[in-house]
């Protein structure tokens, strides 16, 4: 098995699809920060969040474009480090006192509706697999079924907009979505070159996400999905009414 990897050659649909979804979800996080707390400081909070996210995404892009993140056999390997930082940051935000205020300030229609991004994301990932850019086990024709989370988020939107979605149904969506997220993350991890659980053939190795803009998938989109589940959980736990949720 090679120890160095070349950037994947992807179509504009795959390249721009991942990039635009990452930019869209980072913008959503910045907007959500601005909607939390007092209205007077909303613009400032949104601006600060936008700057932090822009700097982080730029830093990741620079590491990826230079091939640093593709050094999977370095000790320690840079790729899992930046992913871990991203995931811990998202979890810390969601579990913080500010995260609780976010959960209470944003309606379920916004929190769950935003997770509909996982439907087009899975379609783009499927296209990446058909192009030989992404391992097939990471798509819905393989072992990744996270497309269900995005599709159900869209189907729930009418109920969510009216505030009449049953609490039990929202718990079910949240648990299912979190489980499917863990599943695809696990598949991505065991498909990395050092583990290569699905084989050492190039098309079976998960190396594409170490290059731009695909690095934003595990460091922006996955953390955004995790943040969404944490916020929904906190809002569900804080909800006073089991029948009508806003």
Secondary structure, DSSP 4 states (H G I P E B T S, - for coil): --S--PPP---HHHHHHHHHHHHHHHHHHHHHHHTSS-GGGHHHHHHHHHHHHHHHHHHHHHHHHTTGGG-TTSSS-HHHHHHHHHHHHHHHHHHSHHHHHHHHHS-HHHHHHGGGHHHHHHHHHHHHHHTTSS-GGGSTTTT--THHHHHHHHHHHHHHHHT---HHHHHHHHHHHHHHHHHHHHHHHHTSTTT-TT-SSGGGS--GGGSTTTHHIIIIIHHHHHHHHHHHHHHHHH-S-SS---
